[in-house]
Amino acid sequence: DDYDVIIPEQSFYEIVLIRPKTIDDINYVVDQVIEEKNPVILDLSFLEKESAPNFKLAGDKIKQMRTRYGAQALLLARSEEKNLIIISPKKVKVVNKG
């Protein structure tokens, strides 16, 4: 019997939920998505309420990940308490079926 063995490039993904409060937190998200190839769920509600410059920076970083590295960003939920976005690396497809 001839079988082709398929070995995934990455055997598992860690999906991190993070609520960034600083520039370092935002840079950590970029590292997780670009370097570690892990999807990240972001709750941007703190930055949106407490730090307009960092909220804008987070938006800029997300745009850069999408244009330069082919990452996907998808809004999961938005309310007064939450602003959840999932960001995935190019090789991890996220599909919106809603």
N, C-alpha and C positions, 0 to 999 in steps of 0.2 A: 504494500500500500504506500503510495506516494502522497505525502501531505506537505503543504507549504506551512511553515510555522510563521505566524505573524507576531512580531514582537513590537509592542507600541514604543514610540520614541520616549514617552514618559509614562511610567506605569500607574501613576496616580496623580491627582491634582488636589492641592489644598485650596479650598475656597475660604478666603478670609473675609470676615465682616469687620470693617473698621469705620470708626467715626473720627475722621481727622480733625485735629485741633491746631496743628502747627504745620509749618513748611516741611519739617522732618517727616511728619505723618504722610504728607502728600508724596514726598520723595520715596517713602517706603512703598506706597501703592504702585508707583511707577516701576520700582525695582521688582516687585512681585509679578507684575504683568509682563514686563519686557524681559527681565533677566531670568526669573524663576519660571516663567510661563504658567503662572497660576491665575485663575479668575479671582476677582476681588469684588465684593459687594460693599459699596460705599454709602454711608449715611452722611450726606452733606448738610444736614439741617443745622448743626452747630456752627459751621463756617458761614452758612447763609445768614444766620441771626447775629453772630458775634464778631465776624471779621470779613467785611466786604472785600478787602484786598486779597485775603487768602482764598476766599470763595472764587474770586475772579481767576486767581492763579490756578486753582484746582480745575476750573473750566478750561483754561488754556492748556494745562498739562493733558487733560483728557483729549482735547482736540489734537494735540501733537501726537499722542499715542495712536490715535485713529489715522492721521494722515501719514505719519512717518513709519509706523510699524504695523499698520493694518489691524489694530485692535478694534474690538466692537464695544460699543457702549449702549446700554438699553435701560430706559427708565423702568423701574419695577413698581415704585409707589411714591406718591407725593401727597403729603397732607401737612397740617400745621406742625405736627410732631416729627415727621419723617420726610426725607428726600433721598430715596434709595435708588442707586444706579448699580448695575452689574457691568463690570469691565472685564472683557476676556481677551486673551492673546489671540493672534491671528489663527492659530491652529485649533482653537477651541471655539466651535460654532455655537452661537446662542440664537435661537429662533423665537420670534414673537408670533405666537399662534392666536393671539387675542384679537 
